[in-house]
Amino acid sequence: MHVVIMGCGRVGSTLARSLEDRNHTVAVIDSEPDAFRRLGPGFNGDKVTGYGFDQQVLEKAGIKRADAFAAVSSGDNSNIIAARVAREQFGIQQVVARIYDPGRAEVYQRLGITTVATVKWTADQVLRRILPAGAEPDFRDPSGAIRVDHVPVPEVWVGQRTVDLQSQTGARIAWIDRLGEGMLPDRQTVIQENDLLHLVMREADAGHAFDVIKNGPEEQHG
């Protein structure tokens, strides 16, 4: 592959060296020539001074033969403009933009530009380990309608069939972590102690689903 990277900060320089280590060719664009020092003396790719949303600069970096483009500068606007130029003007399908504003990230996901919101991702990882189950999902789709959660099984569900949990919660069990290994449940699977369920559900149904999981199967309350 040939990959063009805009931004030679910590992320861009690390990405460039990692790609070279995997025998891909790389061109790095940055408006500050001093930034290229981060690449180190062993970097063999192209260093192009300029702005990654300038078509002439992109062409100098080999965008016409590129398989992928990554915009990882420190500016959301620059990253988005460059990503759109790479995708819309040069037809690059594999385009990734680093976005600090999570609201913008969701908008551009819908335009087909993969976004990486570094700060938000890190904060979410911390939140998921601090807050109780259901407070913050592992994943939301770009529209915000679907979420994925990991849920330790409450004792009231041990011995119940996974299909019963799914029908009562409206959630789907994507997989179960059991004794350190992942498994896909079938219609006969019974929930065991210490199972960790990975649930896919609609955001609108999450409150109901977590209430059912907490309170136990319906038959126990009939």
C-alpha positions in Angstrom: 0.0 0.0 0.0 0.9 3.6 -0.4 -0.5 5.8 2.4 -0.6 9.6 2.7 -0.6 11.0 6.2 -1.4 14.6 7.1 0.1 15.7 10.4 3.5 14.8 11.7 2.7 15.0 15.4 2.9 12.1 17.8 0.1 10.2 16.2 1.2 10.9 12.6 4.8 10.1 13.1 4.1 6.9 15.0 1.6 5.8 12.3 4.1 6.5 9.5 6.9 4.5 11.2 4.5 1.6 11.9 3.4 1.5 8.3 7.0 1.5 7.0 7.8 -1.3 9.4 5.0 -3.3 7.7 6.7 -2.6 4.3 4.2 0.0 3.0 5.3 3.2 1.4 4.4 6.5 3.2 4.2 10.2 2.5 3.8 12.6 5.4 2.5 16.1 5.0 2.9 18.9 7.6 2.9 22.7 7.4 5.9 22.9 9.8 9.2 21.4 8.4 10.5 21.0 11.9 7.8 18.4 12.6 9.5 15.9 10.3 12.2 15.4 13.0 9.7 13.2 14.8 10.1 10.6 12.0 13.7 9.9 13.0 16.7 9.3 10.7 15.5 5.8 9.6 12.3 7.1 7.9 12.5 6.4 4.1 9.2 7.9 3.0 8.4 11.3 1.5 8.2 14.5 3.6 6.0 17.1 2.0 5.7 20.6 3.5 2.3 22.2 3.1 -1.4 21.7 3.9 -3.1 18.4 3.4 -6.2 19.9 1.9 -4.2 21.6 -0.9 -4.6 19.4 -4.0 -1.1 20.2 -5.4 0.4 19.2 -2.0 -1.6 16.0 -2.0 -0.5 15.2 -5.6 3.2 15.7 -4.6 2.6 13.2 -1.7 1.4 10.6 -4.2 -2.3 10.8 -3.5 -3.2 9.6 -7.0 -1.6 6.2 -6.3 -2.5 6.1 -2.7 -4.6 3.3 -1.2 -5.4 5.2 2.0 -5.3 8.7 3.6 -5.1 9.6 7.3 -5.7 13.2 8.5 -4.3 13.3 12.0 -3.2 16.9 12.5 -4.3 18.8 15.7 -7.1 20.7 13.9 -10.6 19.2 13.4 -11.4 21.6 10.5 -8.1 20.9 8.6 -8.5 17.1 9.1 -12.1 17.1 7.8 -11.4 19.3 4.8 -8.4 17.2 3.9 -10.3 14.0 4.4 -13.1 15.2 2.1 -10.7 16.3 -0.6 -9.0 12.9 -0.5 -12.3 11.1 -0.7 -14.3 13.3 -3.0 -11.6 14.8 -5.3 -9.2 11.8 -5.5 -11.6 8.9 -4.9 -9.7 7.4 -1.9 -12.0 4.9 -0.2 -9.9 4.3 3.0 -10.0 7.7 4.6 -9.6 8.3 8.4 -9.8 11.6 10.2 -8.9 12.4 13.8 -11.6 14.5 15.3 -11.6 15.9 18.8 -15.3 17.0 18.8 -17.4 13.8 19.2 -20.5 15.6 17.7 -18.7 16.3 14.5 -17.2 12.8 14.5 -20.7 11.3 14.3 -21.7 13.6 11.4 -18.6 12.7 9.3 -19.1 9.0 10.0 -22.3 9.3 8.1 -20.4 10.8 5.1 -18.3 7.6 5.0 -15.2 9.1 6.6 -14.0 7.0 9.4 -13.3 9.2 12.4 -11.1 8.6 15.5 -12.0 10.9 18.4 -9.0 10.2 20.6 -9.9 12.1 23.7 -13.5 10.9 23.7 -12.4 7.3 23.2 -10.0 7.5 26.2 -12.6 9.1 28.4 -15.2 6.5 27.4 -12.9 3.7 28.3 -12.4 5.2 31.8 -16.2 5.9 32.2 -17.1 2.3 31.3 -14.9 1.0 34.1 -16.2 3.5 36.7 -19.9 3.6 36.1 -22.4 0.8 36.7 -23.5 -1.5 33.9 -25.7 0.2 31.4 -24.5 3.8 32.3 -22.1 4.0 29.3 -22.1 1.5 26.4 -19.0 -0.1 24.9 -20.1 1.1 21.5 -22.8 3.2 19.8 -23.4 3.2 16.1 -23.0 6.6 14.3 -26.7 7.3 14.5 -26.8 6.7 18.2 -29.7 4.2 17.8 -27.8 0.9 18.6 -25.5 0.2 21.5 -23.3 -2.7 22.7 -22.8 -3.3 26.4 -20.9 -5.9 28.5 -23.0 -7.0 31.4 -22.0 -9.3 34.3 -24.8 -11.8 34.8 -26.8 -11.2 38.0 -27.4 -14.3 40.2 -31.1 -14.2 39.5 -30.4 -15.2 35.8 -28.0 -18.1 36.5 -29.6 -21.3 35.2 -31.9 -19.5 32.8 -31.7 -19.9 29.0 -30.1 -17.2 27.0 -33.2 -17.2 24.6 -35.4 -16.3 27.6 -33.2 -13.3 28.5 -33.2 -12.1 24.9 -37.0 -12.4 24.5 -37.7 -10.6 27.9 -35.1 -7.8 27.5 -35.4 -7.2 23.7 -31.6 -7.3 23.5 -29.5 -9.8 21.6 -26.5 -11.6 23.1 -23.7 -11.2 20.6 -21.3 -13.4 22.6 -20.6 -14.6 26.1 -17.2 -14.5 27.9 -17.1 -17.7 29.9 -14.1 -18.8 31.9 -11.9 -16.5 29.9 -13.1 -17.6 26.5 -15.7 -16.2 24.0 -18.6 -18.4 23.0 -21.6 -17.9 20.8 -24.9 -18.9 22.5 -27.5 -21.1 20.8 -31.1 -21.9 21.7 -30.0 -24.5 24.3 -27.4 -22.3 26.0 -27.9 -21.8 29.8 -26.5 -18.8 31.6 -23.8 -19.8 34.1 -22.3 -18.0 37.1 -19.7 -15.4 36.2 -20.8 -15.2 32.6 -20.1 -11.8 31.0 -22.8 -11.1 28.4 -22.1 -8.8 25.4 -25.5 -7.4 24.5 -26.7 -5.5 21.4 -29.8 -3.4 21.9 -31.7 -0.3 20.7 -30.8 2.8 22.8 -34.5 3.4 23.3 -34.9 0.0 24.9 -31.9 0.1 27.1 -33.7 1.2 30.3 -36.2 -1.6 30.0 -33.5 -4.2 29.2 -31.4 -3.3 32.3 -34.4 -3.3 34.5 -35.3 -6.8 33.4 -31.7 -8.0 33.8 -31.6 -6.5 37.4 -35.0 -7.8 38.5 -34.7 -11.3 37.0 -36.9 -13.5 34.8 -40.6 -12.8 34.6 -41.6 -16.2 35.9 -39.9 -15.4 39.3 -42.3 -12.5 39.7 -45.5 -14.2 38.5 
